[in-house]
Amino acid sequence: MNSDEFKKYLDESVLELEQKRLLLEQQYGVGHHDRYVLEYDNSSLMFFDKEQPTVEATILPVATYITETECLVWFWSLKNLPEPIRKLSSAVKKLYDITGQDIFRRQSFGCSESTAWDLASMACKCLDAQGVYRVPQGNMYAYVLISQITYYNQACIS
């Protein structure tokens, strides 16, 4: 893929992610819940309102962005994670096959937060995910793809 093709793929990815973000926000309220619980071991991201689960997403963790060092680390390279999670996360390496860009094979590299979002959008497109959720975790952000989402319609009990 030459630089023009890469830019086109990136632009398409960013546009698609914005459309997916709007859909997740409108249909499921993603980004507006009281709190969330992230469980990497279960590939789960659960959103709560008033202590009631309202939305559950099946996730694929792809990258962590460390703000202090301005460094992106691919989840597949994190030795402290269980092997099954790392193996699933390695699906992002398909972006190397598509783009030929070495950053998709390197364990980590320096970049801006904006670039981290761009790469997450490319992963979302490549792996046909429903969206990306950026999870704050201390001095870093985890970027997880939403591969499936379930809405729990809470019936009013009076």
Secondary structure by P-SEA (a helix, b strand, c coil): ccaaaaaaaaaaaaaaaaaaaaaaaaaccccccccccccccccbbbbbccccccbbbbccccccccccccbbbbccccccccaaaaaaaccccccccccccccccccbbbbcaaaaaaaaaaaaaaacccbbbbbbcccbbbbbbbcbbbbbbccccc
